[in-house]
């Protein structure tokens, strides 16, 4: 491919609307173009990268007996009504009707389609186990798309679905797929990806893992223990708090706290620490705006995923008005009245001499004893694990919190979809059973962006060889020089004959522009033919990651390039 024919422009200036480096570099380098919020078109370099990623995915899925299929992008609403998700999923699922007023949806995930495809096939136990997968375009009406390809609305994804007759068989295959994912990320150039326990969310199931690429721009927080191999997404990490009661237990006393509404203000006013206070975090149920009050220790944060999982319905941050049964800034567990759902985090269990709201403007309590003053309340895990917190596995105060990009996920779905969609098989005893499912996903564009995020410098991406758009970037500096042009043309053709993927720049532009474009394309090997090099009988060969720079004799250039590749 000659660079002068490559569709797409490359430029130096960083776009002002790009929040992360991968987005900026892909726009600057002519990889993608904005179409609409969270929707992009791909130019050829990005298409070549994603095609190589897809090939790695196919090879690794085929290696664990996967069978490639293709589900439709548009599905009848009835398919999702069968599973119950048509009603339970919010605006992320795009619903519409065709010209015959038949309700349809755009596929944001394909569990229902997978069950529908194999429901008739899998009616006997001797058909199991099996796995099907696809690489398909999906659409999720994401509320806040951002960071280029890292969070989009339209995306390409590899999703796989396995079917089993026993939990043991699912677990064995789940582990096999886990290892396949480790190979995929290593082959794509990011072996440092870590697997963390996660929350299954709308997917359902009891066991799930996310594969996270640790980077400061990541949207997810991961709890990692420095002493053992515990790793978990913050949404799923258990928060363990050890509390030693204070002696003696003080008398419950209402105190005047004028205009002190936040934990920080109240604790400073009463000369106390946030660790010995109780704060209220208030939500409302989406369906009817009923208030949910969560009490937890003052220095902790609420984990909304744990809370919604416990409640079983969607919630949103509360809007407290003068007509509400709550007194904003002064909410506490003692004498709390009104039609509200009240929950307690287990960080409060056994605490005494606690500061909390008094449910009256400008007043708080001090000396609250949960065992004495609030007998019979139930405590659950609703808090986020914190930096320096107790590891749920080894019990040491060794938890660190890191940022990461989710580049893949796997779920043990159980019978959530096969039961709701009435997929059954006859077991060896002639009894009808529901097959057990696993689900395994990787976003192709997101993976490409994540790799760019951790493999770049100030000048452009540094693509790992396995997924780079080309293997060699050949630069003919001063192509108006007959010797330069003749040798570079011949080398280009020889490399093509050897099956090497080459992008050839023989434009009549300055060396600075030529090398700047080469940096933005991020090809692993750069070969420079210039008048000075030709005069010295050599070509310059360098690595995009700057790991080496060498000169090869012109008559040995082809062999040296092949050897380096």
QUIPESUL-V269668 format. One record per pair of residues at least 6 apart in sequence whose ideal C-beta (glycine too) atoms are under 8 Angstrom apart, sorted by the first residue. I is the first residue (numbers start at 0). J is the second residue. Records with the same first field share a line. If there is no record, write none. Layout:
I->J  J
//
This chain:
0->43  469  501  502  503
1->502  503  504  505
2->502  503  504  505  506  516
3->504  505  506
5->29  42  43  44  502
6->29  42  43
7->29  30  32  42  43  44
8->29
9->27  28  29  515  516  519  520
10->27
11->27  515
12->27
13->23  27
14->22  23  26  27
17->23  26  147
18->145  146  147
19->146  147  149  216  452
20->216  451  452  455
21->146  147  148  149  448  449  451  452  455  460
22->146  147  148  149  448
23->147
24->30  451  455  459  460  519
25->31  45  147  148  448  451  460
26->32  33  147
27->459  519
28->44  459  460  519  520  521
29->42  44  519
30->41  42  44  45  48
31->39  40  41  42  45  147  148
32->39  40  42
33->39
34->40
36->144  152
37->141  144  150  151  152  153
38->151  152  153
39->147  148  151  153
41->49
43->468
44->468  520
45->447  468
47->468  469
48->447  462  466  467  468
49->155  443  444  447
51->465  466  467
52->187  443  446  447  466
53->134  155  157  443
55->183  186  187  465  466
56->134  157  183  441  443
57->67  134
59->179  180  182  183  186
60->67  130  132  157  159  179
61->67
62->179
63->130  172  175  176  179
64->129  130
65->130  131  132  159
66->129  130  131  132
67->131  132  133  134
68->116  131  132  133
69->133  135
70->106  109  112  113  116  133  135
71->106  112
72->105  106  135  136  137  138
73->103  104  105  106
74->103  104  106  111  112
75->101  102  103  104
76->85  94  101  102  103  104
77->102
78->104  111  112  115
79->85  88  92  104  111
80->86
81->111  419  420  421
82->110  111  114  415  416  419  420
83->419
84->92  111  201
85->92  94  104
87->201
88->201
89->313
90->140  142
91->107  139  140  141  142
92->104  105  107  139  140
93->104  105  107  138  140
94->102  103  104
95->102  103  104  105
96->102  103
97->103
105->137  138
106->112  135  137  138
107->137  138  139  140
108->137  158  202  440
109->133  135  137  158  160
110->160  202  412  416  436  438
111->416  420
113->131  160  416  436
114->416  417  420  422  436
115->420
116->131
117->129  131  162  422
118->420  421  422
120->126
121->127  129  162  422  424  434
122->423  424  425
123->424  425
124->164  424  425  426  427  432
126->424
127->162  163  164  168  424  434
128->161  162  163  164  168  172
129->161  162
130->159  160  161  162  172  437
131->159  160
132->157  158  159  160  439
133->157  158  159
134->155  156  157  443
135->155  156  158
136->153  154  155
137->153  154  155  156
138->152  153  154
139->152  154
140->152
141->150  151  152
143->150
144->150  151  152
146->216  218  448
147->448
148->154  444  445  447  448
149->218  404  445  448  449  452
150->218  445
151->444  445
154->442  443  444  445
155->442  443  444
156->440  441  442  443
157->440  441  443
158->438  439  440
159->176  438  439  440
160->436  437  438  439
161->169  172  176  436  437  438  439
162->417  434  435  436
163->169  172  434  435  436  437
164->424  426  432  434  435
165->435
166->413  435
168->435
169->411  435  436  437
170->411
172->437
173->206  409  411  437
176->409  437  439
177->194  208  409
180->194  210  407  409  439  441
181->190  192  194
183->407  441
184->190  192  210  406  407
186->465
187->446  450  463  465  466
188->450  454  462  463  464  465  466
189->212  406  449  450  453  454  463
191->212  213  453
192->210  211  212  406  407
193->210  211  213  221  223  230  403
194->208  209  210  211  230
195->208  209  210  211  221  222  223  230  231  232
196->207  208  230  231  232  235  236
197->207  208  209  231  232  234  235  408
198->207  232  234  235  304  308
199->205  206  207  410
200->304
202->410  412  438
203->410  412  413  415  416
204->410  411  412  413  415  438
205->411  413
206->410  411
207->408  409  410  411
208->408  409
209->219  232  405  407  408
210->405  406  407  408
211->217  219  221  232  403  404  405  406
212->403  404  406  449  452  453
213->221  401  402  403
214->402  403  404  449  452  453
215->402
216->402  404  452
217->401  402  403  404  405
218->402  404  405
219->232  233  402  403  404  405
220->232  233  400  401  402  403
221->230  231  232  233  400  401  402  403
222->229  230  231  232  233  236  384  388  398  399  400
223->229  230  398  399  400  401
224->230  390  392  393  395  397  398  399
225->397  399
226->390  393  395  397
227->390  392  393  397
228->392
229->390  391  392  393
231->237  384  391
233->302  383  384  400
234->302  304  305
235->304
236->383  384  391  398
237->380  384  391
238->299  302  344  345  346  380  382  383  384  385  388
239->384  388  389  390  391  394
240->296  299  345  346  382  389
241->389
242->346  348  349  350
244->349  350  351
245->351  352
248->351  352  366  368  371
249->351  352  365  366  368
250->366
251->333  364  365  366  367  368  372
252->364  365  366
253->357  359  362  363  364
254->269  362  363  364  365
255->361  362
256->265  268  269  329  361  362  363
257->361
258->264  361
259->265  268  361  363
260->327  328  329
261->328
262->273  276  278  297  298
263->273
265->271  276  354  363
266->272  273  276  297  354
269->354  363  365
271->354  365
272->298
273->296  297  298
274->296  297  298
275->297  350  352  353  354
276->296  297  298  353  354  355
277->294  295  296  297  331  332  347  350  353  354  355  356  367
278->294  295  296  297  355
279->292  293  294  330  331  356
280->292  293  294  295  301
281->290  291  292  293  316  317  319  325  330
282->290  291  293  303  306  314  315  316  317
283->289  290  291  314  315  316  317  318
284->291  310  312  313  314  340
285->312  313  314  315
286->312  313
289->338  339  340
290->317  323  324  325  337  338  339  340
291->306  310  314  317  339  340  342
292->325  330  335  339  340  341  342
293->301  306  342  343  344  381
294->331  332  341  342  343  344  347  355
295->301  343  344  346  347  381  382
296->344  346  347  350  382
297->354
298->385
299->344  346  382  383  385
300->382  383  385
301->344  381  382  383
302->381  382  383
303->314
305->379  380  381  382
306->314  342  381
307->313  314
309->342  379  381
310->340
317->325
319->325  327
324->336  337  338  339
325->337  339  358
326->356  358  359  360
328->356  360
329->356  357  358  359  360  361  362  363
330->356  358
331->355  356  357  358  363  364  367
332->341  343  355  367  373  376
333->355  357  358  364  367  372  373
334->357  358
335->341  358
336->358
342->379  381
343->376  377  378  379
344->378  379  380  381  382
345->378  379  380  381  382
346->382
347->353  369  378
348->369  378
349->369  370
350->367  368  369
351->366  367  368  369  370  371
352->365  366  367  368
353->365  366  367  368  369
354->363  364  365  367
355->363  364  367
356->362  363  364
357->363  364
367->373
369->376
384->391  398  400
385->398  400
386->398  399  400
387->396  397  398
388->396  398
389->395  396  398
390->396  397  398
404->445  449  452
405->445
406->441  442  445  446  449
407->439  440  441  442  446
408->439  440
409->437  438  439  440
410->437  438  439
411->437
412->435  436  437  438
413->435  436
414->433  434  435  436
415->436
416->422  436
417->423  433  434  435  436
418->433
422->433  434
423->431  432  433  434
424->431  432  434
425->431  432
426->432
447->466
450->462  463  466
451->460  462
454->460  461  462  463
455->461  521
456->518
458->515  518  519
459->518  519  520  521
460->519  520  521
461->521  543  544
462->468  521  522  523  543
463->523
464->470  523  564
467->521  522  523
468->500  502  520  521  522
469->500  501  502  520  522
470->499  500  501  522  523  524  564
471->494  499  500  501  502  522  523  524  525  526  560  564
472->501  502  504  517  520  522  524  525  526  543
473->487  490  491  494  501  502  503  504  526  528
474->504  510  513  514  517  525  526  527  528
475->483  484  487  488  503  504  505  528
476->483  510  513  527  528  529  530
477->483  529  530
478->484  487  505  506  507
479->507
480->530  533
482->530  533
483->528  529  530  533
484->505
486->528  533  538  553
487->503  505  528
488->505
490->526  528  538  556  557
491->501  503
493->557
494->501  557  560
495->501
497->557  561
499->560  561  564
502->520  522
504->513  516  517
506->513
510->529
517->525  543
518->543
521->543
522->543
523->542  543  544
524->540  541  542  543  560  563  564
525->540  541  542  543
526->538  539  540  556  560
527->538  539  540  541
528->538
529->539
532->538  539  550
533->553
535->550
536->552  553
537->550  551  552  553
538->550  551  553  556
539->548  549  550
540->548  549  550  551  556  559  560  563
541->547  548  549
542->548
551->559  560
//
